[in-house]
Amino acid sequence: MQKRVVFNDEIYTVIYDYGNGRIEIRKEKSSYPYVELVKKEQVRLVTKDI
């Protein structure tokens, strides 16, 4: 199962963890595959499915 995080009040899927405090995330349920590179401190882990 993929890790899901909250960023800017939206749910994103973690695509890749670079291991240096940066992760690549993509907005869930988005037809446009827009990927963002963010710092881990900027996101919150989704603990349960919505």
N, C-alpha and C positions, 0 to 999 in steps of 0.2 A: 504493500500500500504506500502511496506517495504521501509525503509530508505536506500538510497544508498550513498556511500562515495567514494572518490578517495584516494587511498593509493599507493604510489610507481608508480604513473601514470597508475594505473589499477583500474577498477571499482569493488567495493565490495558491498555486501549486509550486512547490520547490522543484525546479528542474535540475539544478546542480549546486552542490556545496563546494566552494573552492578551498575550504579548510583554513582560510586566512581571515575569517570573520566576514567574508562576503558570500552572498548566495544569489543565485539566479532564480527569479520567480516569474511565473506567467499567470495572468488573470484567468480564473476558472470560468467556464461557460462563456468564453469569448471566442468568437469565430476568427478574430484577428489575433494571430500568434505573437502578441507584443510581449517581449521579454524585458524584464528590468533587472539591473544589477544593484543590489542594496546591501547595506550593512546589517548584520544579524540583530543589532540593537534596535533597528527600526521596525522589526516585525514581531508579531506575537503568535505563538504556536496555537493552532486550533486543536483543542483537546478532545472535543467530541463532534460527531457529524451533525450537521444542521438539518 
